[in-house]
């Protein structure tokens, strides 16, 4: 290995001279570009997930709000999936 080498030509690790000079590995620039691309992709994916969750929330709300059941004790209308009356609290 040449005495003035900053990195090992076989494995890429910094040599003592490279450490003394705080040499920046050549792949740092490539990794910075990749990190930026990954950040953009993850951000776009999160936005799509948020949209999907909002759609699901809206659809679930529509599906559950249409069906109601009357409480046998007080007659209050509750969601069909409710286990207890929202008016009197008794079990449906």
Contact map, one row per residue, 1 for C-alpha under 8 A:
11101001100000000000000000000000000000000000000000000000000000000000000000000000000000000000
11111000000000000000000000000000000000000000000000000000000000000000000000000000000000000000
11111000000000000000000000000000000000000000000000000000000000000000000000000000000000000000
01111100000000001000000000000000000000000000000000000000000000000000000000000000000000000000
11111111000000101100000000000000000000000000000000000000000000000000000000000000000000000000
00011111000001111110001000000000000000000000000000000000000000000000000000000000000000000000
00001111100111100100000010000000000000000000000000000000000000000000000000000000000000000000
10001111111111100000000000000000000000000000000000000000000000000000000000000000000000000000
10000011111100000000000000000000000000000000000000000000000000000000000000000000000000000000
00000001111100000000000000000000000000000000000000000000000000000000000000000000000000000000
00000001111110000000000000000000000000000000000000000000000000000000000000000000000000000000
00000011111111000000000000000000000000000000000000000000000000000000000000000000000000000000
00000011001111100000000000000000000000000000000000000000000000000000000000000000000000000000
00000111000111111110001010000000000000000000000000000000000000000000000000000000000000000000
00001111000011111110000000000000000000000000000000000000000000000000000000000000000000000000
00000100000001111111000000000000000000000000000000000000000000000000000000000000000000000000
00011100000001111111100000000000000000000000000000000000000000000000000000000000000000000000
00001110000001111111111000000000000000000000000000000000000000000000000000000000000000000000
00000100000001111111111000000000000000000000000000000000000000000000000000000000000000000000
00000000000000011111111000000000000000000000000000000000000000000000000000000000000000000000
00000000000000001111111000000000000000000000000000000000000000000000000000000000000000000000
00000000000000000111111100000000000000000000000000000000000000000000000000000000000000000000
00000100000001000111111110000000000000000000000000000000000000000000000000000000000000000000
00000000000000000000011111010000000000000000000000000000000000000000000000000000000000000000
00000010000001000000001111110000000000000000000000000000000000000000000000000000000000000000
00000000000000000000000111111100000000000000000000000000000000000000000000000000000000000000
00000000000000000000000011111110000000000000000000000000000000000000000000000000000000000000
00000000000000000000000111111111000000000000000000000000000000000000000000000000000000000000
00000000000000000000000001111111100000000000000000000000000000000000000000000000000000000000
00000000000000000000000001111111110000000000000000000000000000000000000000000000000000000000
00000000000000000000000000111111111000000000000000000000000000000000000000000000000000000000
00000000000000000000000000011111111100000000000000000000000000000000000000000000000000000000
00000000000000000000000000001111111110000000000000000000000000000000000000000000000000000000
00000000000000000000000000000111111111000000000000000000000000000000000000000000000000000000
00000000000000000000000000000011111111100000000000000000000000000000000000000000000000000000
00000000000000000000000000000001111111110000000000000000000000000000000000000000000000000000
00000000000000000000000000000000111111111000000000000000000000000000000000000000000000000000
00000000000000000000000000000000011111111100000000000000000000000000000000000000000000000000
00000000000000000000000000000000001111111110000000000000000000000000000000000000000000000000
00000000000000000000000000000000000111111111000000000000000000000000000000000000000000000000
00000000000000000000000000000000000011111111100000000000000000000000000000000000000000000000
00000000000000000000000000000000000001111111110000000000000000000000000000000000000000000000
00000000000000000000000000000000000000111111111000000000000000000000000000000000000000000000
00000000000000000000000000000000000000011111111100000000000000000000000000000000000000000000
00000000000000000000000000000000000000001111111110000000000000000000000000000000000000000000
00000000000000000000000000000000000000000111111111000000000000000000000000000000000000000000
00000000000000000000000000000000000000000011111111100000000000000000000000000000000000000000
00000000000000000000000000000000000000000001111111110000000000000000000000000000000000000000
00000000000000000000000000000000000000000000111111111000000000000000000000000000000000000000
00000000000000000000000000000000000000000000011111111100000000000000000000000000000000000000
00000000000000000000000000000000000000000000001111111110000000000000000000000000000000000000
00000000000000000000000000000000000000000000000111111111000000000000000000000000000000000000
00000000000000000000000000000000000000000000000011111111100000000000000000000000000000000000
00000000000000000000000000000000000000000000000001111111110000000000000000000000000000000000
00000000000000000000000000000000000000000000000000111111111000000000000000000000000000000000
00000000000000000000000000000000000000000000000000011111111100000000000000000000000000000000
00000000000000000000000000000000000000000000000000001111111110000000000000000000000000000000
00000000000000000000000000000000000000000000000000000111111111000000000000000000000000000000
00000000000000000000000000000000000000000000000000000011111111100000000000000000000000000000
00000000000000000000000000000000000000000000000000000001111111110000000000000000000000000000
00000000000000000000000000000000000000000000000000000000111111111000000000000000000000000000
00000000000000000000000000000000000000000000000000000000011111111100000000000000000000000000
00000000000000000000000000000000000000000000000000000000001111111110000000000000000000000000
00000000000000000000000000000000000000000000000000000000000111111110000000000011100000000000
00000000000000000000000000000000000000000000000000000000000011111111000000000010000000000000
00000000000000000000000000000000000000000000000000000000000001111111000000000000000000000000
00000000000000000000000000000000000000000000000000000000000000111111100000000011000000000000
00000000000000000000000000000000000000000000000000000000000000001111110000001111000000000000
00000000000000000000000000000000000000000000000000000000000000000011111000001111000000000000
00000000000000000000000000000000000000000000000000000000000000000001111100111100000000000000
00000000000000000000000000000000000000000000000000000000000000000000111111111100000010000001
00000000000000000000000000000000000000000000000000000000000000000000011111100000000000000001
00000000000000000000000000000000000000000000000000000000000000000000001111100000000000010100
00000000000000000000000000000000000000000000000000000000000000000000001111110000000000110000
00000000000000000000000000000000000000000000000000000000000000000000011111111000000000000000
00000000000000000000000000000000000000000000000000000000000000000000011001111100000011110000
00000000000000000000000000000000000000000000000000000000000000000001111000111110000010000000
00000000000000000000000000000000000000000000000000000000000000000001111000011111010011000000
00000000000000000000000000000000000000000000000000000000000000011011100000001111110000000000
00000000000000000000000000000000000000000000000000000000000000010011100000000111110000000000
00000000000000000000000000000000000000000000000000000000000000010000000000000011111000000000
00000000000000000000000000000000000000000000000000000000000000000000000000000111111110000001
00000000000000000000000000000000000000000000000000000000000000000000000000000000111110000011
00000000000000000000000000000000000000000000000000000000000000000000000000000000011111001111
00000000000000000000000000000000000000000000000000000000000000000000001000011100011111111111
00000000000000000000000000000000000000000000000000000000000000000000000000010100000111111000
00000000000000000000000000000000000000000000000000000000000000000000000001010000000011111000
00000000000000000000000000000000000000000000000000000000000000000000000011010000000011111100
00000000000000000000000000000000000000000000000000000000000000000000000000000000000111111110
00000000000000000000000000000000000000000000000000000000000000000000000010000000000110011111
00000000000000000000000000000000000000000000000000000000000000000000000000000000001110001111
00000000000000000000000000000000000000000000000000000000000000000000001100000000011110000111
